């Protein structure tokens, strides 16, 4: 069964907390290692990114989370005042900004023994690569998914092949390792992306308008890449999914606009999507395509949270462009909003603010104080005092049917 938040809004709002409770349990170790998604040579330049692991806190309870440099107790108390993040045990790991959290754990034999003594039965990770599989093997703990499955679910080329096989539309594209073909597309007047089948948008993602040919060739290193015509929009609709590993039911629990920089780099999300009422035929098309892609993801045996990016051209044609099989920038705010309001129909924006001044207590004081209240929820403010950066969820009392 596939439930979507437009036709089954009340059911999803009531079912989601229980589904989370079955995933985050007392015998589960949560490893929300954001740095797994970032190239190693970039890590030292973004030391604040370790704090993004904490975005998972409002959606978990009765479980154990491992964090680099722990958590400010004032933030934890604030979350708990809303009934969020209750009975969460935090394992504090010394941080090393040049390495992923998973690597830091792997190199600490005393920490490995401490975790092994807890006798966890499963690891719920943000993402699975070879280091996460190695950690699970050393600890003797079951992973919720494997590197092979996660890699397949995130593979843009495999998705495009599936779309073609079921006669779903695709943006004009090709796939090649030919230097001459890459050079030909680069020299065209039309705008094209040159994309690695894997990796997220900030990496393995180039453009003939924003990059030089030498930059593209030096990065792709003779590997096969996707070349895709660009639909130049500042926002991209995205669908948030969950596949329940117990029932294999699919849940579409959010439909957002992903705001982009240069048509490719994620900036922030807003919900509901601006297409929801203004283009009902487009919404039906997106839901229909999404349900097909759910079946595709299930055939790979991927369960857990994920989203689909769509692009819509000037004629109203809808194209699924990629699947992100993991927690994403919209997953945390979408679920947090549902938990705070017991509804999927709340309007919200999720944004990063730079150059913020003040203390953590001051920021908490300016945020909402009661469950069901509308205004700012401080989803990730631990970097405030050191890096002047916060990620906040802004919620508005406007329902979908009132937009």
N, C-alpha and C positions, 0 to 999 in steps of 0.2 A: 504494500500500500504506500502511496505517496501523498502526503498532506502538504498543502501550501497555505501560507499565512493569510491569503486573501479569502479563500473559501472555508478554511478551518482555523480561523484566528483564535477562537476561545479554546479549542482543543490543544493547539500548540502551546499557548500561554500556560495552560494547566499541566501539560505533559512534560514540558522541557525541564522544570526543576527536578522531577523524578528521574528523568533520563540522566541528568547530570549526577544525581546521587548514586546511580548504578555504576557510573564511570569513575568518579572520584570517591574512593573508599578508604577505610582505615588501613588496608593492606596495599595501598597504591602509592608509588613514588612518582610525583609529577616533576617532569624535567622540561621546563619551558625555556629552552636555550635559544634565544633569538640570534645569537652570534653564529649559529650553524648556517644561517642564511646569508652570511656576509663573507666575502673573500678574505683570506688570512692577512694579506698585505694591507687591507683597508682597516682592519680591527684597531690598530693603535691610534688611528686618527678619529675614532668615534667612541671614546671611553664611556660615554653616558649610555650607550646602547645596552649595556648589561642591565640597566634598570628597567628596560622594556619587558624583561622576563616577568616583572611584577604585575603586568596588566591582567594576568590570569587570576589574580587574587579574588576579585569580586565574584567570580563564577564558580569557585570551588569551596568545599567545606568537608569536614570530617576526613581529612587526608593529609599527606605530607608533601611539602614543596621544598625543593632545594634551590637556594639563591646564593649568588655571589655577594658578599658583604651584607647579608641579612636584610632586615627591613626596619624602618623607623616604627617603633611601637605606637606612636600617635596615629600613624596612618592605619595600622591594623585595627586599633580601637575604633577609629572612625568608621571603617568598613563594617565592623561587627555591630555598631550601633544601628545598622540597617538590617541586621540578620544575615549579613553576607560574611563569607570567610570565617565562619564559626568552626572552632575545633581544628584549625589548621596548624600543624606542627611544621616549623621552618628549620631546615638544616642549613646552617650558615657556613659558607665556604669562602676562604680568602680569595679575593679577586686578582686576576692577572689580565690586564686589558689587551694583551697580545694573543690571547688564546680563548677558545670557546670554554664555556662552563663544563661541557662534557670532557674536554681534554684536561682541565684542571682537576676534575674528579679522578680521572684515570691515572694521573700521575701521583696521587696521594694514597699510598697504601694504607695508612691509618684510617683515612676516611672511608676507603673501600671496605675495610673490616667493620667499621662502625655501621655502615649501611647494610652490609650483609647480616649483621647481628639483629637488625630490625625485622628480618624475614618477610620482606615485601613479596607479594605474589605477582605484581605486574608493574611495568613502567608505562606511564602515559607521557609521551614526548610531544614537543611542538613539531618536530621534524625528525626523520630517521635517515642517518647516513651511516657509513661504516664505523665511525667512532661510537655512535649510540648503540649499534649492534654489538660492538666489542664490549662496551660497558655492561649491557644486559647479560652477555655471555659470562663475563667475569663474576658478576653478582649472582648469576644463576636465576635471573628474574625474567619472566615472559614480557615481551614487548607487545603493545597493542597492534603493531603492524611491522612490516619488514622494510628494509631499504629497497628491495626489488619492487615491492608493491607501491611504495610511496613514489619511487622514481617513475614507474609506469603511469601512475595517476597524475603526476605533474608534467608529463611529457607532452609538449605542444604538438609535436609531429604526430604522435599516436592519436591525439584528439582529432587532428585534421583528417587523418585517414579514416577514423570512425565516422566523422561527419559526412564524408564523401560516400562511405559504404551504406549509409541510411538516407542518402539524398537530402541532407540538411545543407544549407548554404554555407559557403566559405568565402572569405575575402580573396581576391586575386592573389595567388601565391605560387611559389615554387620551392624546391628543396635541392640544394646542390653543394658540392665541394669544389666546383670548377672556378678557377680564378677568372677566366674569361667571362663566364656568366655573371659572377659577382660584379666585375668591372662594368659589364654592359648595363646592369640594373642601376648601378651607382651613377652612371653618366646620364640617365634619363631625367627628363624634366619633372616627371611625376615624383611624388614623395613615397619612399619605400623604407620599411624597417628591415634590418638584417638581424635575425634573432637566433640565439641558441635554442635548441629544443628544450633545454632545461634552464635552471636558474630563474631568479625573480627579475622584475623589470629593471632594477638598477644595474644588473650585471648581465652580460651576454645579450645586449640589446642596443643596436646602433642604428643610425639614420643617415641617408645620403644628403640630408639637409643640415644636420647638426654635427656630423663627424666627417673626417677626411677619409679617403680610400685607404691611405696608409694605416690610419687608426683601426679601421675595420679589419684589414688583412693581418695586422699585428696581433689582434685579439682573437681572431677565429682560428689562427694557427693551422690552417689546412683542414679543419674539421668541417663536416657538413652543417650548413645553417639554413634556416628558413628565410626566404625573402618574401615580404608581404606588403601589399599596397596599404598606405596609411589613410585611415578615415580621420580627418582632422577635426576632432571635437575636444573640448576642454573637460568633458566629463564622460564617464563610461558607466552604464548601468551594470550592476553586479548582483548576483543572487547568492545568498548564504544558505548552505545546506548542512544537514546532519544525517548520517546513516546510522541507525541504531544497530549495534553488533549483536544484540539479543534477538531482535525481531526482523532485522533487515528492512524495516520500514524507512522511508525517506521523509525528511521534514525540510521544507523550504520555510525558514523562519525569519528571513529579512530580505528586502529588495531595496538596494541603496543605489545612490549615484556615487561613483568613485571620481573624485576631482583629480585631474592629471596636470602635470607640467610637461610641456612639449609633447603632449599626446601619449606619453609613455610612463612618466615617473609619478608614483602615487604621492598625493599630498594629504588628502583627507576624504572623509565620507559624510554623506548626509542621507537621512532616511525620513520618509519614504522617497523613492525615486521620483524625479519630476515627471517621468513618463506615466506614472501610475494612473492618473485621471485624464491627463491631456492626450494620451495616445492609447486608449483601451485595446485597440487591435494589436498594437505592438506588445502590450503586456501579455495578451493571450499567446502571441507568437513566442515570447521569451519563456513563458511557463511551459509551453509545449516542447520547445527545444530542451529546456532544463530537465524535464521529466525523462526525455530520451537519454540525456547525458548521465542522469542518475543511474539508469540501467547499465550504461557503459561502465561507469565507475564501480558499480556493484560486481560486474563481470570480472573486474581486476581484483576483486576481493578487498577493496579499500573500504574501511569503515572509520567513522569519526567525522570531524568537521572539515569543511572545504567550501570554496566558492567558485563561481564561473564568472569570468569577465565577458561582457558583450560590447559590441560596437554597433551603432546604427548610422547608416549613411543618410544623405540628403533626401533620398527617395523613400526612406522608411524601411529599408531592408535591414534585417537583424542578423548579426553574425556572432557566434560564439568564438572567442579568440583564444582563451586559455582557461585551464583549470588550475587552481592553487589548492593542493591537497594538504591542508594544515590549518592551524589557527591563522587568521589574517588580521589586517588592521581593522576590519569591520566586525570581526567575530566578537571581540571583547565588549565593545559598546553595545552591539545589538543584544547580546544576552544579558548584559548588566541592566539595560533599559527594561527588558522583559521582567527580570527579577525584581526590580524596584517598583514597577507599576502593575505587575501581573497582567500585562497586555502587550500585544505585538503592534498596537496601533499608535504608539507614541511617536511624534516627530522628534528627531535628534540630529545633531552634528557632532562629529568626532574630529578634533583638530589638535595639532601641535602648535604651541605658542613659544616663540623664542624671546629672549631678553626679558624674562619675567623677573620682577624684584619682589622681595618680601621673604617671610619665613614660612615654613610648613604649617605651624599653628594658625598663622594669619590666613593662609589659603584655605585651610579647613573651615575656619570660621566664616569665610565668605561663600562657602559652598552650601548645598542643600543640607538641611538638618533632620528631615523626616522622610520616611519611606512614602512614596507617592507624590512627593513634592516635585515641582519642576524648576529647573535652573541648572546650575553647574554641578557636575559630579567629577571629582578629581581622580581620574582613572589611573594616572601615573604622574605623581608629583615628587617622587624621591630625588630626581635630578635638579629640583628647583634651586636649592641653596648652593650647590656646587657648580651647576652648569646653566642656571637661569632658564631652564626648559621645563615645560609641563605638557602633558597630553590630557585633554579634558573632554568629557561628554556633556554637551549642552542639550537639555531636554525641554520640549515645548508642549503645552497642553492643547495640541491640535490633532485631532484624529484624522485618519486617512480619508474618511467619508466626508470630512468638513473642509478638505483642502480646496 
